[in-house]
Amino acid sequence: MGEIVRNCRLCKKPMESSPFTMCNTCLMESNRVQSYVIKHPHVSIERISEQTEVPYVKVELMVKLGLNEKDTVESQAH
């Protein structure tokens, strides 16, 4: 059987089978954004993008997908 390949939830690039829905690059960027948002709540997407060096469009998509909400981060910790 062939290896299962799927697309990253954020950048849509093909990635190898993984327990994560994002490729390694997007996963690291998402973690940077999450850490920044936890320390700086109520900050603009533009500011998040500038401070984390994650492209604005990608941060905007993370927000739309709900990847960086405080509840999501806390539920993953438990």
C-alpha positions as CSV (number, residue, x, y, z in Angstrom):
1,M,0.0,0.0,0.0
2,G,1.1,3.6,-0.7
3,E,1.9,6.1,2.0
4,I,-1.0,8.3,3.0
5,V,-0.4,12.0,2.1
6,R,-2.7,14.8,3.2
7,N,-2.5,18.6,3.0
8,C,-1.6,20.9,5.8
9,R,-4.6,22.7,7.3
10,L,-2.9,26.1,7.0
11,C,-0.6,26.2,4.0
12,K,-2.3,23.4,2.1
13,K,1.0,21.9,1.0
14,P,1.1,18.1,0.9
15,M,2.6,16.5,4.0
16,E,3.4,13.0,5.1
17,S,1.0,11.2,7.4
18,S,1.2,12.6,10.9
19,P,-0.9,12.9,14.0
20,F,-1.0,16.6,13.4
21,T,-3.2,18.5,11.0
22,M,-0.4,20.9,10.1
23,C,3.1,20.6,8.5
24,N,6.1,21.1,10.8
25,T,6.6,24.7,9.6
26,C,3.0,25.7,10.3
27,L,3.0,23.9,13.6
28,M,6.0,25.8,14.8
29,E,4.5,29.1,13.6
30,S,1.2,28.3,15.3
31,N,3.1,27.6,18.5
32,R,4.9,30.9,18.3
33,V,1.5,32.7,17.7
34,Q,-0.1,30.9,20.6
35,S,2.7,31.8,22.9
36,Y,2.6,35.4,21.9
37,V,-1.2,35.7,22.2
38,I,-1.2,34.1,25.7
39,K,1.3,36.8,26.8
40,H,-0.4,39.6,24.9
41,P,-4.1,39.1,24.8
42,H,-6.3,41.5,22.7
43,V,-3.5,42.3,20.3
44,S,-4.2,42.9,16.6
45,I,-3.4,40.4,13.9
46,E,-1.0,42.8,12.3
47,R,0.9,43.1,15.6
48,I,1.0,39.3,16.1
49,S,2.3,38.9,12.6
50,E,5.1,41.5,13.1
51,Q,6.2,40.2,16.5
52,T,6.1,36.5,15.6
53,E,7.4,36.9,12.0
54,V,4.4,34.7,10.8
55,P,2.8,36.0,7.6
56,Y,-0.4,38.1,8.2
57,V,-2.5,35.9,6.0
58,K,-1.5,32.8,8.0
59,V,-2.2,34.4,11.3
60,E,-5.6,35.5,10.0
61,L,-6.3,31.9,8.9
62,M,-5.3,30.7,12.4
63,V,-7.8,33.0,14.0
64,K,-10.6,31.9,11.6
65,L,-9.8,28.3,12.3
66,G,-9.7,29.0,16.0
67,L,-6.2,27.6,16.4
68,N,-5.0,30.2,18.9
69,E,-7.9,30.7,21.2
70,K,-7.1,30.5,24.9
71,D,-9.7,27.7,25.5
72,T,-8.0,25.7,22.7
73,V,-4.6,26.1,24.3
74,E,-5.9,25.2,27.8
75,S,-7.8,22.2,26.6
76,Q,-4.7,20.8,24.9
77,A,-2.7,21.1,28.1
78,H,-5.1,18.8,30.0
